[in-house]
């Protein structure tokens, strides 16, 4: 009888432990993910993806967002994935995105801030040069949605932001061939052989 009682008590304890473990491992809901993170220090701009002057001028710019997140939970936060989705305002079709496994080896402590997280679109806008984009600023009118996911949750939308039209890029100065010819001529003159009499 004693043995049976101990066996039953062990089974009951195991059941309680299993329930606690299942509760601890429960996948966070979208609302829980949103409540756990606060997006701060958001900055947006356009950066160069491809640039050439020859044989045909080409400049490809892509939108970028940088931000940090604050841990609003009472536990260290780690293994957080982020996704940035870029598109034209009002459009349903995504024009570029970037998935990033950002918070890994160094957990963000409760109330603490993460390092800067950068999400850069894989697609953007193509033109010939900076002047073309300055003449058509509507080409750079984009929005970005920031999503987060951890603990096996679905991706939760943390916020949507308008991308600045600031372009973080400077074109190379054009090479003047005339100056090169003059430079070569000047260097050659002192060694020019004297004319025969």
Wavefront OBJ file of the C-alpha trace (Angstrom):
o trace
v 0.000 0.000 0.000
v 2.884 2.291 0.873
v 4.532 1.509 -2.440
v 1.340 2.315 -4.371
v 0.963 5.626 -2.550
v 4.524 6.645 -3.415
v 4.023 5.664 -7.050
v 0.840 7.766 -7.285
v 2.580 10.745 -5.672
v 5.456 10.467 -8.159
v 3.019 10.398 -11.087
v 1.206 13.469 -9.743
v 4.489 15.369 -9.347
v 5.503 14.428 -12.877
v 2.179 15.666 -14.240
v 2.613 19.031 -12.482
v 6.176 19.356 -13.798
v 5.049 18.549 -17.347
v 2.331 21.197 -17.118
v 4.837 23.796 -15.943
v 7.272 22.913 -18.719
v 4.556 23.144 -21.350
v 3.503 26.537 -20.017
v 7.108 27.763 -20.081
v 7.604 26.544 -23.646
v 4.315 27.916 -24.942
v 4.695 29.818 -28.205
v 4.207 33.575 -27.682
v 1.200 35.131 -29.386
v 1.516 38.086 -31.763
v 0.189 40.374 -29.020
v 2.814 39.062 -26.589
v 5.610 39.728 -29.086
v 4.359 43.279 -29.659
v 4.092 43.882 -25.924
v 7.659 42.625 -25.378
v 9.424 45.035 -27.728
v 9.477 48.787 -28.306
v 11.081 50.212 -31.456
v 13.176 53.349 -30.800
v 15.753 55.561 -32.561
v 14.362 54.890 -36.049
v 16.352 56.308 -38.984
v 15.715 55.776 -42.688
v 17.542 56.667 -45.889
v 18.585 55.418 -49.319
v 21.954 53.804 -50.006
v 23.707 52.608 -53.141
v 23.471 48.997 -54.282
v 25.115 49.340 -57.697
v 26.923 52.207 -59.399
v 28.877 52.583 -62.604
v 29.726 55.359 -65.056
v 30.862 53.209 -67.996
v 29.866 51.874 -70.500
v 26.318 52.988 -69.618
v 25.702 55.121 -66.498
v 23.738 53.176 -63.872
v 22.796 53.907 -60.265
v 20.656 51.551 -58.161
v 19.466 52.854 -54.780
v 17.763 50.779 -52.075
v 15.857 51.918 -48.963
v 17.255 51.173 -45.509
v 15.962 51.409 -41.943
v 18.017 51.436 -38.739
v 16.565 51.141 -35.236
v 16.966 49.692 -31.758
v 14.484 47.782 -29.616
v 13.807 48.073 -25.904
v 13.120 44.911 -23.901
v 9.829 45.533 -22.073
v 9.774 42.121 -20.370
v 11.157 41.032 -16.980
v 13.451 38.449 -18.601
v 16.570 38.732 -20.840
v 15.543 38.782 -24.480
v 17.392 36.744 -27.107
v 16.931 34.835 -30.350
v 14.824 37.589 -31.928
v 14.380 37.753 -35.709
v 13.389 40.875 -37.614
v 12.014 41.453 -41.079
v 11.721 44.758 -42.937
v 9.180 44.953 -45.764
v 9.448 47.897 -48.163
v 6.734 49.113 -50.530
v 5.112 52.137 -52.123
v 2.480 53.829 -49.906
v -0.932 52.316 -50.522
v 0.404 49.396 -52.574
v -0.249 45.813 -51.537
v 2.749 44.395 -53.393
v 6.066 44.288 -51.523
v 8.931 45.815 -53.496
v 11.749 44.529 -51.296
v 12.513 43.023 -47.909
v 15.275 41.943 -45.534
v 15.162 39.147 -42.923
v 17.738 39.333 -40.123
v 18.494 37.094 -37.118
v 19.581 40.062 -35.027
v 19.662 39.321 -31.281
v 21.679 36.167 -30.597
v 24.767 35.809 -28.374
v 24.205 38.886 -26.190
v 20.682 38.973 -24.704
v 19.012 42.343 -24.151
v 18.431 42.754 -20.380
v 15.039 43.797 -18.983
v 14.498 47.479 -19.811
v 17.687 47.507 -21.894
v 18.291 48.547 -25.496
v 19.581 46.348 -28.308
v 22.482 47.338 -30.564
v 21.520 49.152 -33.779
v 19.648 46.851 -36.164
v 19.920 47.563 -39.901
v 17.457 46.243 -42.464
v 18.251 47.026 -46.126
v 15.906 46.187 -48.983
v 17.142 43.707 -51.582
v 15.406 45.707 -54.325
v 15.145 49.440 -55.003
v 15.040 52.004 -57.796
v 17.285 52.230 -60.857
v 18.393 55.398 -62.625
v 21.347 56.894 -64.457
v 22.676 59.272 -61.800
v 21.805 61.280 -58.698
v 20.443 64.141 -60.741
v 17.738 61.900 -62.198
v 16.520 60.944 -58.699
v 16.579 64.586 -57.563
v 14.379 65.531 -60.516
v 11.939 62.681 -59.731
v 11.707 62.557 -55.906
v 8.456 60.559 -56.065
v 10.593 57.585 -57.117
v 11.909 57.470 -53.538
v 8.517 57.588 -51.837
v 8.530 54.334 -49.820
v 7.243 52.924 -46.529
v 8.782 50.189 -44.393
v 7.065 47.776 -42.019
v 9.152 46.257 -39.211
v 8.215 42.766 -37.993
v 9.647 40.727 -35.106
v 9.467 37.024 -34.205
v 10.841 34.884 -31.375
v 10.093 31.641 -29.532
v 8.447 30.103 -32.571
v 5.862 32.893 -32.799
v 4.404 34.319 -35.975
v 5.806 37.612 -37.254
v 4.324 40.548 -35.332
v 4.133 44.030 -36.844
v 6.004 46.447 -34.560
v 5.503 49.588 -36.651
v 5.306 51.226 -40.079
v 7.470 54.182 -41.067
v 7.918 56.470 -44.062
v 11.357 56.160 -45.628
v 13.244 59.446 -45.839
v 14.277 60.633 -49.316
v 17.793 61.321 -48.026
v 20.405 59.675 -50.272
v 23.603 58.598 -48.509
v 25.805 58.477 -51.603
v 28.162 60.727 -53.550
v 28.990 60.214 -57.198
v 32.589 60.047 -58.403
v 33.881 63.237 -59.948
v 34.059 62.992 -63.769
v 37.550 62.516 -65.177
v 38.644 65.338 -67.535
v 40.701 63.885 -70.341
v 41.937 67.325 -71.476
v 43.767 67.826 -68.211
v 45.486 64.481 -68.656
v 46.701 65.398 -72.146
v 48.088 68.722 -70.941
v 49.799 66.990 -68.036
v 51.487 64.500 -70.362
v 52.603 67.273 -72.729
v 54.125 69.314 -69.898
v 56.091 66.324 -68.647
v 57.331 65.440 -72.113
v 58.632 68.906 -73.102
v 61.878 68.907 -71.021
v 63.035 65.629 -72.580
v 62.145 66.617 -76.167
v 65.238 66.148 -78.356
v 66.730 69.271 -79.948
v 66.086 69.808 -83.648
v 69.032 69.078 -85.965
v 70.577 72.052 -87.721
l 1 2 3 4 5 6 7 8 9 10 11 12 13 14 15 16 17 18 19 20 21 22 23 24 25 26 27 28 29 30 31 32 33 34 35 36 37 38 39 40 41 42 43 44 45 46 47 48 49 50 51 52 53 54 55 56 57 58 59 60 61 62 63 64 65 66 67 68 69 70 71 72 73 74 75 76 77 78 79 80 81 82 83 84 85 86 87 88 89 90 91 92 93 94 95 96 97 98 99 100 101 102 103 104 105 106 107 108 109 110 111 112 113 114 115 116 117 118 119 120 121 122 123 124 125 126 127 128 129 130 131 132 133 134 135 136 137 138 139 140 141 142 143 144 145 146 147 148 149 150 151 152 153 154 155 156 157 158 159 160 161 162 163 164 165 166 167 168 169 170 171 172 173 174 175 176 177 178 179 180 181 182 183 184 185 186 187 188 189 190 191 192 193 194 195 196 197
